Every structure is written in structure tokens, then in C-alpha cells.
């Protein structure tokens, strides 16, 4: 009787764990969709495609990138939040889609924390302070002095109200006590052209969006809003090196899946994404974009994510930016 009871309990335990074992072994059995909530062609899209290619090889099934742009990334992100939580639809998000939209959009259609499970933090696009070539300021302290001499006279461009480049500059102004006039644009390309033309004084743009122009000498870089210098732009000092602290504003990026995706599937996806990001060829391709890699597993990313949300919520509130 005792032997029979033990056998029965063993069979019952096997029945409990069998579905997850089978699921983990069989996943994936079809195409995986990786949603990029921005247009094709940008650095975010490029990183997603590098990883998608590696995942396709690792899984033996295609991982297809689906660009679903709109509403500051909310359209594509919302679609993934409401997708079947089976691991076959994931998203490459960032500080806007999985952070700032919670406070900048009246109805984003999802909760950036409650509706998603992180697969891996990737790193960040650093923000670079760039100015028109004929602006008198040659470093950050000279820029601060110029702004304080005539508050509001200098103008700064951004890629839109509530964008990373807008909020990064709001953070800088709060930390330094200066005031400049905001001029929003629809994207980085027109903003950069207006700085080159001399109609915009300064911007705090992601490094990949201005690195080519910096190297070409069509605009000048004063600082990186990041803790360390970028190896692709070694001559650009950080804000901290120039006496401005607590104004770093990296635009991070991470991979997410719907929150109710089974743990075993999440683990398999996470390990595959992290393996891709640690692959030398993939790392080199991403670094060439001016992106700084700092790979975090889900356990390490969650507290980082929470801190980033808290920081930018405060900045948005203090800047008086209203949700739209």
C-alpha cells in the first residue's frame, strides 16, 4: 500500500510539472513577432533587427520585426500588452513606452509595469549636448553662464513635447537653475538640420542621432549626459566632468513580454535575448550605433526600471508637462 501511495504521488507530481516541461521544450513552434513601436530605419529598429536575427537562428523559427509606430510608441506597445501571453509576441520598448507615457498620455491603453514582464535590459542611448557652430559657449559652464545672462533668450530643440530630448533638457535646467525656450520638432532629422542652419541654439539629443554631424564638424558637442564617456565619442566630456551632477539622462531600452506569459517561456526568451546581446558580433554592431550596452537580466532590470519611472515622474511633474 505504501509503495502504491508513493507511486501515485509521484505520478501526480509528474502531471503537475509535465505541462511546463513540455511547453519549455516545444517553445517556440512557430514565428515570433517582435514589435518595434517606432518607424523602421532608426537605431532602435536596427538593434531589434540584430537581436531578431540571432533569435531566429537560436530558435530555428523566424523572429519577425513588426514596426507599429504612433502615439509616442503607445500604439505598438498597447498591442503587445493585449496580445496572447504565450511568448509569440514581444516588444522592444524604452523609457518612453515603458515609463514616461504613463504620465504624458491620458490614456496610453496599458500599464508599463503591471502589463509587462521584462526579458532583458539592453542599455541606453546617451544624450549629447550639441550646439550651433557659432554659439559662443565652448563648454557646459560657458553655456550655463550664457543662459543665466539672459534667461529665455537661448532656445533649445527637442523631438517633441515629452520626448526624451525635451525631458533631458528640463532635467538639466532644473539642476543648473537656467531657463531656455523650448522649440519642439517632429523627429531628430528636422531638429538637427535647424541646428546646423543656426536657427536653433542647442539640443540634448541621443548620440546616434547627432554622431555623424559631430564627426563631420557641422555642429559642436559640449557634453554627454551620462556617467561615463562613450568609446565612439571619446573626446566629448561628461556633465559630471564639467561640474554638473544629477543631470544624467540616458534613454534606456529593454525587451518585454506580456505579463502573464508562462515563467518557463519567459526564461527561455530572456536567456536567448541576453545571449544575443552578449554575442561579440552583435555587441559590435550595436556599439557602432553609439548605443551603450549594459545588459541586465529581469531581476536586475526591475529595480532599475522602478527607479527610472520615479525619477522621470518627478521631472515631468516639476516641468509642468500636462498629459495629452
Buried (B, 14 or more C-beta within 10 A) or exposed (E): EEEEEEEEEEEEEEEEEEEEEEBBEEBBEEEBBBBBBBEBEBBBBBBBBBBBBBBBEBBEBBBEBBBBBEBBBBBBBBBBBEBEBBBBBBBBBBBBBBBBBBBBBEEBBBEBBEBBBBBBBBBBBBBBBBBBEEBEBEBBBBBBEBBEEEEEEBBBBBBBBBBBBBBBBBBBBBBBEBEBEBBBBEEBEEBBBBBBEEEBBBBBBBBBBBBEBBEEEBBBBBBBBBEEBBEBBEEBBBBBBBEBEEBBBBBBBBBBBBBEBBEBBBEBBBBBBBBBBEBEEBBEBBBEBBBBBBBBBBEBBBEBBEEBBEBBBEBBEEBEBEEE
